[in-house]
Structure formats: structure tokens, C-alpha cells
Amino acid sequence: MRVAIPSPLRSYTGGREEVQARGATVAELLGELDAAFPGIRFRMIDEQDRIRVHIRLFVNRELVRDLGRHLSDRDEVQVLCALSGG
């Protein structure tokens, strides 16, 4: 499936703004992304296996909060990073 990568995480994907990955759930998809692009999962998921507060994951434009959400090959996943700082 198509995964849109935000610019702050593109250093992990060699600058690619879109990658292909598979997974039956969001957790599996992120695991596959991490296998292909080491370190990217840790930037999205914390040590308690929760989505980091500055990350938003969307499947088919629907906000996802559950890593167990099921996916199909036709789904489109978008990762967004909130800007912070002062």
C-alpha cells in the first residue's frame, strides 16, 4: 500500500515522500517500514507502543489511534508530524 511520509521523516527514506509497504495492521505496517528504513518507527511510536503525541496517522483520510487497526492492500496511509517549538 502507499504510505505518504512527512518531510521531517524523509531522511529515513532517502528523501522519498512516498513509499510502498505491507501489513495486516498498522503495527505490522510500521514494523515493515522500520525493517526497510531503520529507525523510522521509533520516531512515530514510543517505548510504550503508543503513537507519539506529535504524530498523526491516517488511513484513507481517517485518523487512527489504534495500532491494531486492520489494513487492506488498497488502503492509503499518511503520516503527519505536528510542528512544535517556540
N, C-alpha and C positions, 0 to 999 in steps of 0.2 A: 504494500500500500504506500501511498505518497505521504511523506512526512515533511512539513514545512519547518525549517529551522530558523530561529531568530538570529539577527546579526551578532549579538553577544556570544552565541554558542558556535558560530561558524568556524572559529579557529579549530574546533574539534573535527569538523567535516571537510577541512581543506578549502574552506570558503564557499562550499556548496550551500545554497539556500533551500534546496530540496533534495531529499534522499529517499530511497526505497527501503522498506523494512517489512518484516512479518511478525506476527504474534497473534495468538488467540485472545489475549487480553492486553490491556495497556501495560501491565507489568512485564509480560513476555516481550512486547514490542520494545520497551525501554532496555530490557536485557540484550536484545539483539542489536539495538543501536550501540550499546556500550561495548559489545563484542567487536563491532565494526569500527567504532570511534571511541577508544578507551578514554574513560573519564567523564564522558558526557552525561551519563546517568547521575553521577554524584552531584552535578550542577543543577539537576532537576529534582532529585529525591534525597531526603535527609537520612540520617542514621536510624531513624525510627520507621523507615519505609513510608514516609508521608511526602506528599508533593510540597516542595519548598514554598514559603509564603510569597515569594516574588515570581513564581512560575504559574502559568495558567496553561492547562492542556485542554484542547478542544478536539472533539471527534465529530466530523460533519457539522461544524459550527456550534456544537453543543458543549458547554463547559462540563468537564469531567473531574470529579473529586475522588473517584474510586479506582484504584489501580487494577481491581478485578473486573472492570467493565469489559465485556466481550467485544471483540472486533471481527470484522469480515474483511476479505481482501479488497472490497470496493470502498472501504472507508478512507477518509482523508483525515489526517491528524495534523494539527497545528500547535506548535509550541510558542508561547508568548512569554516574554520577560518584562516585568514591571521595572520602570526606571526608579532609582532611589538616589538619595544623596542630598546634599544641600549646598 
